[in-house]
Amino acid sequence: MNEPSEQSKKLMKYFFIALVVMTIINTIIIPAATRKKVTEVSYSQFKGFLAERQVSEVFIDTSENKIVFATGRGPGGLLYQTGMVNDPALIPMHEDANENYSAPIQEQTSLLTTFIVSWVLPILFFFLIGRLLSRQLQKHMGGGMSAMQLGKSNARIYVQNKTGITFEDVAGQEEAKEALKEVVDFLHTPKKYEEIGAQMPKGVLLVGPPGTGKTLLAKAIAGEAGVPFFSISGSEFVEMFVGMGAAKIRDLFKTAEEKAPCIVFIDEIDTIGKKRESTGIGGGNDEREQTLNQLLAEMDGFDSKKGVVLLAATNRPEILDPALTRPGRFDRRIPVELPDLQGRTDILKVHIKKVKTDPGIDLHHVAKAAAGTSGADLANIINEAALRAVRDNRKRVSQRDLEESIEVVLAGYEKKNAVLNEKEKLIVAYHEIGHALVAAKQKDSAPVHKITIIPRTSGALGFTMQVDEDERFLMSKEDLENKIATITGGRAAEEVVFKSITTGATNDIEKATQIARAMITRFGMSEEFGMVAFERDSNPYLGGQMVSTCSAETNAKIDKMTVDLVEEQYLKAKNILAENITKLHELAKNLYERETLTGEEFMEILNAPIKPAAITAE
């Protein structure tokens, strides 16, 4: 059963409050407002009223032993009460005065009082409740904006003393910073550009994978230039009311021109900047496209000489509308890629300043082990290392903390409660040693850094980590073939030793197939097809999504060649392990007993003289 939402709980709360208030009004306030005031008099005074024939109505309440009587008739009459006395002359006096004393006195109120209590107060009460509920719904659906505020951009404004971010806080993106420093210089000294007739780009588009620092770069520009910085996400322009997104665009540019010189930053611009389509009702003229059309019109209308610089960030540049990325709008496209080895080292230096560390920390070694990570990943590595030190009740972060945090970010936490049975633990040990041994026996393979058979939260029962000595940007055909052989080494070890295979190689099979297919369809490394591409990466910054561009017949040939390539490297891995079967058993025995081997320990055992196998697979 679904839990009630926070908004539903609030509505139920207000309804309950309204119910309680109405109950109080009906049971206490209205009776109190309509009840006449009763004056206490003596019995002799009561007899005096009777004698003077001023009593118009009498009620004898035997249960409470009192007499209630009224003087005069209609709404203007007054009420009195007195104690009841055993007086035989009372009844004849009533009869003589001709009063009605057999029924209770009817309490009457004025017409104005009745109208106010019965109509005005309930209507006013429900009007106030309605206003309160309406405001709550506006907050829930429209951000608390009134009808006059729906077209406001809601852009967050930062100034230099609030951001506190400069280019010194951005590491690992030197090329991007060089390209953006020109924007800062224009905001500082626009005259030297005007003198030569140069114009700054109206828009700068930052593209790259998630976590590489695109938003941080935008804030650093504002911090360096010392100008107002408007920040808004593309999703904030998408509204449930038609035309509100376009209105927000107009308001944003109007405010920016008033605050010029300034910087306007639109994050995730692909939300509103997707390619327009002609399909659908009305030619696809929906709210998102109206917002995009307004953005295009505003970019054509504003003058960059006024000092308004438009920045945008996206990790899906391939889906942006061509009209948005043409010259005259987003003139400059700056890639913010994953950092290289030196970039990773610089990023680690920036983040390591925030934590206390042991002397002699080798960040270069950490950067090598964290190949392929983004700036956000590296910041997370430093934070995980600090958390590990706190868990161990230490005051400083050590080198081991940093190395362990890399494994946490890449493979997940250790599952200390996951206990493998002896047979499974032995299979995993041979599987991981199979990877490491095939890698070590091949030429130009990355050295083994660590081998472990401790299960991880990512689902891996173990892993083998390799770390290249130097940063590599190119890989030859032989390098990729050796990598496939290394990946298949785990399954090969299972088959060579146990004469059986398990499900533990699922991830290995996916990686080997992916590399083999890319060699044929994208890298032009097959003799039959040569330098022809049959697949393209439609989304390079978000994990990749391959789109086939070949016929079904050609695709069948590619499948066959992929199978043959993987099978060839799998047989090579099996041969390597069979030739080094004694070392395979010795290394697996050590890993089985220790559960973790460092790269140095692995190479020491591998290069040591051969000893009789102390463990078998039986």
Salt bridges, closest charged atoms under 4 A:
GLU64 OE1 - LYS66 NZ 3.08
ASP87 OD2 - LYS47 NZ 3.41
ASP96 OD2 - ARG53 NH2 3.58
GLU99 OE1 - HIS94 ND1 3.87
GLU174 OE2 - LYS177 NZ 3.46
GLU178 OE2 - LYS181 NZ 3.65
GLU182 OE1 - ARG332 NH2 2.81
ASP185 OD2 - LYS192 NZ 2.80
GLU236 OE2 - ARG156 NH1 3.09
GLU239 OE2 - LYS248 NZ 2.43
ASP251 OD1 - LYS152 NZ 3.95
GLU289 OE2 - ARG288 NH2 3.97
ASP300 OD1 - ARG326 NH2 3.35
ASP300 OD2 - ARG329 NH2 2.47
ASP321 OD2 - ARG276 NE 2.92
ASP392 OD2 - ARG394 NH2 3.18
ASP401 OD1 - ARG388 NH1 2.50
ASP401 OD1 - ARG394 NH2 2.74
GLU403 OE2 - HIS365 NE2 3.54
GLU404 OE2 - ARG400 NH2 3.40
GLU404 OE2 - LYS450 NZ 3.37
GLU407 OE2 - LYS450 NZ 2.51
GLU407 OE1 - ARG456 NH2 2.76
GLU414 OE2 - ARG456 NH2 3.56
GLU469 OE1 - LYS368 NZ 3.66
GLU471 OE1 - ARG344 NH2 3.10
ASP479 OD2 - ARG472 NH2 2.60
GLU494 OE2 - HIS431 ND1 2.72
GLU495 OE2 - LYS574 NZ 3.23
ASP508 OD2 - HIS431 NE2 3.03
ASP508 OD2 - HIS435 NE2 3.08
GLU535 OE2 - ARG517 NE 2.84
ASP559 OD1 - ARG517 NH1 2.72
ASP564 OD2 - LYS560 NZ 2.82
GLU586 OE1 - LYS583 NZ 3.45
GLU593 OE2 - LYS589 NZ 3.01
GLU595 OE2 - LYS425 NZ 3.21
GLU601 OE1 - ARG594 NH1 3.73
